[in-house]
């Protein structure tokens, strides 16, 4: 049985763009309204900073993990796993205030910080796997352009997520 041919470099790049769009729009949709929400007011502005700082902090400290997962599971499964982790942690972030209504602001801050940190680990997995896929898909002398397009998508996705989050907050009036 012949081996299947590898996907084209353009297909890999487009799939990675979609992954970044999904990951960053989901991860950043809460940033637009959370500080002004009732939960943000309850935990306080300094705690909001801690909560949102947990995502990049965890992404940084999770850097040894993606190569191990990629080696064990492959690039595609690692991207999917990372996206799933980001999505689930963001959903838990959204429902935590309702689930922890009787807990104080410290417990709520801890739960929200954990959700964001877990999302950061998912982002580390997905980002590293996407960059691995792009780097090994035949871009050669155009690799810089391909990677630059991923950075542009990251910014667009974060902006899109924040805009959607702000619109949802305006429509709903609260978190």
C-alpha angles and dihedrals in degrees: 000000000000120000114254114253116254117257116265117267090245092054090050091049093048092049090050090049089053090048092052091045091053095042100046098038089053094043095048103038091092094052093076097062111012098093090054095043125101089253091051090050091048096054096037135235096281091053090049087058091051091048094051093040090059093074099061091034092057092042089056096046093045093061095108091056104064098062090053093049093044090051092048101039108018132245099283096050091046091054091048092047092050092050091048092051092049091048096047094045090050091050090050089048088056097050098037095088090054093045094047100044093130095047122090128249093268094057091044092050090050092050093047091046091052091050092052092045092052088050089053090055089051090050091052090053095047096042095049092048093048092049090048091051093049094044092053099041099087106270093133107159092012094054092106091057092048093050091045089055089055090054090050089051090050091057093044092048093049090049092046092049092050092048092050091046091051091049091049091050091050091048095047099033094216144032 
